[in-house]
Amino acid sequence: MLLCFLYGTIAYGQVYTGKSAASSIDTQSGGSGQTQYVLTRDKLHAFPSDIEIEGVIVDSTLAWCSCGYLCCAGTLKIKLTTMNGLYYKEYVYVVVECMNEISEKLRRKRKWHLRKIYTGVEVGCVETASNKFNTMGLPFYVLLDDY
């Protein structure tokens, strides 16, 4: 199927091109049809390693599985309610392991202690995260406190 996507050849009696190929592959693999973005990292070290912020969840991408035999993660988009001198953007993006639903406790959370994800360092189930957010280069963080 991947070859069909790359070369636009015929598979299962249907010609796949461009967006229809990606949509077909996503649908056949159980996906939501939603664009998935990679988890961006701060290669230039322009953002702080650890931050404590105040903010609210405004959007999320749920993990594609529930943890147990498989390892997966979801992502959060958090809008800062109080500006932090170290982190100067309106939103911060966070990876949460095994987040296939948003608990009431996580939904009510306002204070966040976060650590930046580094290039080349694997952190739990982070690499298998579902992510619909185009962060425009802003780095992802992971939770350091419980939720």
C-alpha positions in Angstrom: 0.0 0.0 0.0 2.9 2.4 0.8 4.3 1.9 -2.7 0.9 2.8 -4.1 1.0 6.0 -2.1 4.5 6.9 -3.3 4.0 6.0 -7.0 0.3 6.5 -7.5 -0.2 2.9 -8.9 -3.3 0.8 -8.8 -4.1 -1.2 -5.7 -7.3 -3.2 -5.1 -8.6 -2.0 -8.4 -8.5 1.7 -7.5 -6.0 4.4 -8.5 -4.7 6.4 -5.6 -3.3 9.9 -6.0 -2.3 12.6 -3.6 -4.8 13.3 -0.9 -7.0 10.3 -1.7 -4.1 8.0 -1.2 -3.2 9.4 2.2 -6.9 9.4 3.2 -7.2 5.7 2.1 -4.1 4.6 4.0 -5.3 6.5 7.1 -8.8 5.0 7.0 -7.5 1.5 6.4 -5.1 1.7 9.3 -8.0 2.8 11.6 -7.1 6.5 11.6 -9.5 9.4 12.1 -8.8 11.0 8.7 -7.1 13.9 10.6 -3.7 15.2 9.6 -1.0 14.0 12.0 2.1 16.2 12.7 5.4 15.1 14.2 6.4 16.2 17.7 8.6 19.2 17.3 11.7 19.8 19.4 13.8 22.8 20.3 17.0 22.1 18.4 18.3 25.7 18.9 17.7 25.7 22.7 15.6 28.8 22.4 13.0 27.7 25.0 13.5 26.8 28.7 14.1 23.1 29.7 11.7 23.1 32.7 8.8 25.5 33.1 6.0 26.1 35.5 3.0 27.7 33.9 -0.7 28.5 34.5 -3.1 27.7 31.7 -6.1 25.8 30.5 -6.6 23.0 28.0 -8.1 24.4 24.8 -7.7 21.3 22.6 -6.4 17.8 22.6 -5.5 14.8 20.5 -6.3 11.5 22.2 -4.0 8.6 22.1 -4.7 6.0 19.4 -4.8 3.1 22.0 -5.2 2.5 25.7 -2.0 1.5 27.3 -1.3 -2.0 28.4 0.3 -4.2 25.7 0.8 -1.2 23.5 2.5 2.1 24.3 0.9 5.4 23.0 0.3 9.0 24.0 -1.9 12.0 23.2 -1.2 15.7 23.0 -2.6 18.8 24.7 -2.8 22.4 23.5 -2.7 24.7 26.6 -3.4 28.4 26.5 -1.4 30.3 29.1 -3.7 32.3 31.5 -0.7 34.0 33.2 2.3 34.9 31.1 5.6 33.4 32.2 8.8 35.4 31.8 10.7 32.3 30.6 8.1 31.0 28.1 6.7 33.9 26.0 4.3 32.2 23.6 0.5 32.1 23.9 0.3 28.3 23.8 2.3 25.4 25.1 2.1 21.9 23.7 2.3 18.9 26.0 2.5 15.1 25.4 0.6 12.9 27.9 1.3 9.2 27.9 -1.7 6.8 27.8 -4.2 9.7 27.3 -7.0 8.0 25.5 -9.5 10.2 27.4 -9.3 13.4 29.3 -10.0 12.9 33.0 -11.9 15.4 35.0 -8.8 16.0 37.1 -6.7 16.8 34.0 -9.5 19.0 32.6 -9.6 21.1 35.8 -5.8 21.4 36.0 -4.5 25.0 35.9 -0.9 24.8 37.2 1.5 22.8 35.0 5.1 21.7 35.7 6.6 20.7 32.3 9.9 19.5 30.9 11.0 20.0 27.2 11.4 16.9 25.0 14.9 16.7 23.7 16.2 15.5 20.3 17.6 12.0 20.4 16.2 11.3 24.0 13.4 8.8 24.1 10.8 9.4 26.9 8.4 6.6 27.5 5.6 6.4 24.9 6.2 9.9 23.5 7.4 8.7 20.1 4.0 7.0 19.4 2.0 10.1 20.2 -1.1 11.1 18.2 -0.8 14.8 17.4 -3.0 17.0 15.3 -1.3 20.3 16.2 0.9 22.2 13.8 3.0 24.0 16.4 4.9 26.0 13.8 8.2 24.9 15.4 7.3 25.3 19.1 8.7 22.5 21.2 6.7 19.8 22.9 6.9 19.3 26.7 6.0 16.4 29.0 4.2 16.6 32.4 6.4 16.4 35.4 3.6 16.3 38.0 0.6 14.0 38.4 -2.7 14.8 36.8 
